[in-house]
Amino acid sequence: MAKISINFVKNPIDIYDLAPAIKDNQKLLLQSMDNPVLCSLAVRRLPQNYVVSDARVLGMSNIILNRDGYASLENICFNPNISDKVIDNKEDSFTAEGKKIVFSSKSEASLDNAIFIGGHWNFGHWLFNHVARFCFIEEEMTHGATFLVPASLNANQLEILKYFGIATSNIHVIKPGAIVNVGRLFVPQMPWHSISEFGTWWAPGVFGELRKKLRLDSSSLSEAPRKIFLSRKNTRWRRLINEEELYERLKPFGFEILDIGTLNIKEQFELGHQTSFLVTPLGANSNFFLNLPSGANVIELAPPMDSMNVTGPFARASGLKFKQIVGTSNNTPGISKIDQDYSVDSGVVVDAVRSLTS
């Protein structure tokens, strides 16, 4: 099949057409931005979506060629400098030849029109980078549209698309090595991502809009009696060493412990509706905050870290009360700072819970 050498351009508007501005885009960007903590995380500008004529999407990646063979990653993927944010870990058709990236295709498909969603194995990136793109798509555009996602998504990730009214027949799953030719491809920008010179761009209003689209904003705190402590003991990274001790001290406050990874999306949504207080170690489980009623309490237990400390701003943008308690890392050699197992002072956690429940 085809062997394609990719030419990258930094600014997407140099090679893609700008789509018309979406309705209420200022609300999506500026909502909650009066909060200094939220402002400090973001570079202000309005959302920018793109239209690519005669586009070619290369396999399970965020690489989209225009008709002249050029691609841009800025505003399209989470971070152009991290390989698995550009190319899926399970995509094997890209190689480096000198200073060029080359794609060797295995199959090819053609569509008249489509909307690019993309995907990522990490649930948080899937939810806030890719699913959140629906906040930048006018609802009338979704009717009967074809959506492009990679074959690496699991059943739970795909299940979320049903809540946007997307039928399975309208999802085009891109397999490794496949080229998808699209006559007119709509590419919503990534709602939270790195910018080369400036740090981070995000739209705080997306969190409220995402909750609305997923019908997570309909629950009431008065109808949420449960207190949940999420376990990470079965994960590979960021395990809470004294998890059992913490749970024993939280039980008198009415907390239950569970592994959120054992629940499907519907069950997670239902549990979220019933939860008024969440205590969670840092990790993919932290994203469960999105399901809680407005005004609910969230305490995140975290190792010391220098980057990706975003749960607080995201939870506050969702209308939740948030507190983070930083513990002490194991400092295991060969493991990055953010992935270390760690412990948290149980007395500090109990005091925080008591102050929020008194």
Buried (B, 14 or more C-beta within 10 A) or exposed (E): EEEBEBBBBEEBEEBBBEBEEBEEBEEBBBBBBEEEEBBEBBEEEEBBBBBBEEBBBBBBBBBBBBEEEBBBBBBBBBBBEEEBBBBBEBBBBBEEEEEEBBBBBBEEEEBEEBBBBBBBBBBBBBBBBBBBBBBBBEEEBBEEBBBBBBBBBEEBBBBBBEBBEBEEEBBBBBBBBBBBBBEBBBBBBBBBBBBEEEEBBBBBBBBBBBBEBBEBBEBEBEEBEBBBBBBBEEBEBBBBBBBEBBBEBBEEBEBBBEEBBEBEBEEBBBBBBBBBBBBBBBBBBBBBBBBBBBEBBBBBBBBBBEEEBBBBBBBBBBBBBBBBBBBEBEEEEEBEEBBBBBBBBBEEBBEBBEEBEE
